Amino acid sequence: MDPMPDRLKSLDAIGGALALAGVLTFALSTYVRLTLLGSLGIALLGAGVIFWGMDAVMEGRIRFTRHRHIRFAETYSGLAARAWGLVFAVAGFLLLGFGLLSLTNPRTPVSNSLLSFFKTAVGTSVLLIFGGLLGGIYALTLIFGSVEQRGSIARDLLSLPSRLWGLIVLLLCLGLIIVGMLRFVAPEVLDNLINALIGSFQSS
């Protein structure tokens, strides 16, 4: 018989432990003024957020609880929960990466060569496509909504503005992805479209 309870093995519990350790480590770094300790805290927090995201993706369910004195919570299931999980996972990887880079190179965590890459056409395309994908995933959470937003006509009507906003965000993110792909594959086509758009505004 395994002595460890199942709840301690869950990804959510591991994520919570790592995130708590990260927050405490970062708080301790501000007290003792150790930069490396703060970087470790950020990395631990990022790892915890990754585990939360993995749990949402695998379980297909995630719950956001507000202040303990306010009986309000949002529960997402299915595709919406997995979309939130991907958002958490990406955010966690960014925090983890920044924390690890800060540990190895505290003065300049992001190298100049990487910054120079993102200033190029290819680097800009990567940022646009990545931002569009991440924003599109977040838009899906708005479109599908939480469990509390479903179940009755009144709830559906009340959640309609949020869903419409999600649709707008999704369309904008698709536009970012298309712009990023055009900038990478056919930059001259993108330039012609931009010039035509500017010309139409100037002539009107």
C-alpha positions as CSV (number, residue, x, y, z in Angstrom):
1,M,0.0,0.0,0.0
2,D,1.3,3.4,-1.0
3,P,1.7,5.6,2.1
4,M,1.5,8.8,0.1
5,P,-2.1,10.1,-0.4
6,D,-3.3,10.5,-3.9
7,R,-3.9,14.2,-3.5
8,L,-0.2,14.8,-2.8
9,K,0.6,13.1,-6.1
10,S,-1.6,15.3,-8.2
11,L,-0.2,17.8,-10.6
12,D,-2.2,20.6,-9.0
13,A,-0.7,19.8,-5.5
14,I,2.8,19.7,-6.9
15,G,2.2,23.0,-8.7
16,G,0.9,24.6,-5.5
17,A,3.9,23.4,-3.5
18,L,6.3,24.7,-6.1
19,A,4.5,28.0,-6.5
20,L,4.4,28.5,-2.7
21,A,8.1,27.7,-2.5
22,G,8.8,30.2,-5.3
23,V,6.9,33.0,-3.7
24,L,8.5,32.4,-0.3
25,T,12.0,32.2,-1.9
26,F,11.4,35.4,-3.8
27,A,10.1,37.1,-0.6
28,L,13.2,35.9,1.3
29,S,15.5,37.3,-1.5
30,T,14.0,40.7,-1.0
31,Y,14.7,40.5,2.7
32,V,18.3,39.2,2.5
33,R,18.9,41.0,-0.8
34,L,20.2,38.1,-2.8
35,T,19.5,38.4,-6.5
36,L,20.2,34.7,-7.2
37,L,17.7,33.7,-4.6
38,G,15.1,35.8,-6.3
39,S,15.8,34.2,-9.6
40,L,15.4,30.8,-8.1
41,G,12.0,31.9,-6.7
42,I,10.9,33.0,-10.1
43,A,12.0,29.7,-11.6
44,L,10.2,27.7,-8.9
45,L,7.0,29.8,-9.4
46,G,7.2,29.2,-13.2
47,A,7.6,25.4,-12.6
48,G,4.5,25.5,-10.3
49,V,2.5,27.4,-12.9
50,I,3.5,24.8,-15.5
51,F,2.2,22.0,-13.3
52,W,-1.1,23.9,-12.9
53,G,-1.4,24.2,-16.6
54,M,-0.6,20.5,-17.2
55,D,-3.2,19.5,-14.6
56,A,-5.9,21.6,-16.4
57,V,-4.9,20.2,-19.8
58,M,-5.0,16.6,-18.6
59,E,-8.0,16.8,-16.3
60,G,-10.0,19.1,-18.6
61,R,-11.1,21.2,-15.6
62,I,-9.8,24.3,-13.8
63,R,-11.3,26.4,-11.0
64,F,-10.6,30.0,-10.1
65,T,-11.7,30.9,-6.6
66,R,-11.9,34.5,-5.5
67,H,-11.5,35.9,-2.0
68,R,-12.5,33.3,0.7
69,H,-15.1,35.7,2.2
70,I,-16.8,36.1,-1.2
71,R,-18.7,33.0,-2.4
72,F,-17.7,33.3,-6.0
73,A,-15.8,31.0,-8.3
74,E,-15.3,30.3,-12.0
75,T,-15.0,26.7,-13.1
76,Y,-13.9,25.9,-16.7
77,S,-14.3,22.4,-18.2
78,G,-13.5,20.8,-21.5
79,L,-11.9,22.8,-24.2
80,A,-12.0,26.1,-22.2
81,A,-10.2,24.4,-19.3
82,R,-7.5,23.0,-21.6
83,A,-7.1,26.4,-23.3
84,W,-6.5,27.9,-19.8
85,G,-4.1,25.2,-19.1
86,L,-2.1,26.0,-22.2
87,V,-2.0,29.7,-21.2
88,F,-0.7,28.7,-17.8
89,A,1.9,26.4,-19.2
90,V,3.2,29.0,-21.6
91,A,3.3,31.7,-18.9
92,G,5.1,29.1,-16.6
93,F,7.7,28.3,-19.2
94,L,8.4,32.0,-19.7
95,L,8.8,32.5,-15.9
96,L,10.9,29.4,-15.6
97,G,13.1,30.4,-18.5
98,F,13.6,33.9,-17.2
99,G,14.5,32.6,-13.8
100,L,17.0,30.1,-15.1
101,L,18.6,32.7,-17.4
102,S,18.8,35.1,-14.4
103,L,20.6,32.4,-12.4
104,T,23.2,31.8,-15.1
105,N,23.6,35.5,-16.0
106,P,22.1,37.8,-13.5
107,R,23.2,41.1,-15.2
108,T,21.7,40.4,-18.6
109,P,19.2,37.4,-18.4
110,V,18.2,38.0,-22.0
111,S,21.2,38.0,-24.3
112,N,21.8,40.8,-26.8
113,S,21.9,38.3,-29.6
114,L,18.4,37.1,-28.7
115,L,17.2,40.7,-28.6
116,S,18.8,41.4,-31.9
117,F,17.0,38.4,-33.4
118,F,13.6,39.7,-32.4
119,K,14.4,42.9,-34.2
120,T,14.8,41.1,-37.5
121,A,11.9,40.3,-39.8
122,V,12.0,36.6,-38.9
123,G,12.1,37.5,-35.1
124,T,9.2,39.9,-35.5
125,S,7.2,37.2,-37.3
126,V,7.9,34.7,-34.5
127,L,6.6,37.2,-31.9
128,L,3.5,38.0,-33.9
129,I,2.6,34.4,-34.6
130,F,3.4,33.3,-31.0
131,G,1.4,36.3,-29.6
132,G,-1.5,35.5,-31.9
133,L,-1.6,31.9,-30.9
134,L,-1.5,32.6,-27.2
135,G,-4.1,35.3,-27.5
136,G,-6.3,33.0,-29.6
137,I,-6.1,30.3,-26.9
138,Y,-7.1,32.9,-24.3
139,A,-10.0,34.0,-26.6
140,L,-11.3,30.5,-26.6
141,T,-11.7,30.6,-22.8
142,L,-13.9,33.7,-23.2
143,I,-16.0,32.2,-26.1
144,F,-16.7,28.9,-24.3
145,G,-17.1,30.5,-20.9
146,S,-17.2,29.0,-17.5
147,V,-19.5,26.4,-16.1
148,E,-21.3,29.1,-14.0
149,Q,-22.1,31.0,-17.2
150,R,-24.1,28.1,-18.7
151,G,-27.2,26.3,-17.7
152,S,-30.0,28.9,-18.3
153,I,-31.1,31.5,-20.8
154,A,-30.4,34.3,-18.3
155,R,-26.8,33.1,-17.7
156,D,-26.3,32.8,-21.5
157,L,-27.5,36.3,-22.0
158,L,-25.4,37.7,-19.2
159,S,-22.3,36.0,-20.6
160,L,-23.0,37.2,-24.2
161,P,-20.8,40.4,-24.0
162,S,-17.8,38.3,-22.7
163,R,-18.3,35.7,-25.5
164,L,-18.6,38.5,-28.1
165,W,-15.4,40.1,-26.8
166,G,-13.7,36.7,-27.0
167,L,-14.7,36.4,-30.7
168,I,-13.3,39.9,-31.4
169,V,-10.0,38.9,-29.6
170,L,-9.9,35.7,-31.6
171,L,-10.3,37.6,-34.9
172,L,-7.6,40.1,-33.9
173,C,-5.3,37.3,-33.0
174,L,-5.9,35.5,-36.3
175,G,-5.0,38.8,-38.0
176,L,-1.7,38.9,-36.0
177,I,-0.9,35.3,-37.1
178,I,-1.6,36.2,-40.8
179,V,0.5,39.3,-40.6
180,G,3.3,37.3,-39.0
181,M,3.2,34.7,-41.6
182,L,3.1,37.2,-44.5
183,R,6.0,39.1,-42.9
184,F,8.0,35.8,-42.9
185,V,6.9,34.3,-46.2
186,A,6.0,37.3,-48.4
187,P,7.1,40.6,-46.9
188,E,6.5,42.5,-50.1
189,V,2.9,41.5,-50.2
190,L,2.5,42.8,-46.6
191,D,4.1,46.1,-47.5
192,N,1.8,46.5,-50.5
193,L,-1.2,45.8,-48.3
194,I,-0.1,48.3,-45.7
195,N,0.6,51.0,-48.4
196,A,-2.8,50.4,-50.0
197,L,-4.5,50.7,-46.6
198,I,-2.7,53.9,-45.8
199,G,-3.5,55.3,-49.2
200,S,-7.2,54.5,-48.8
201,F,-7.3,56.4,-45.5
202,Q,-5.4,59.4,-47.0
203,S,-7.8,59.6,-50.0
204,S,-11.0,59.4,-47.9
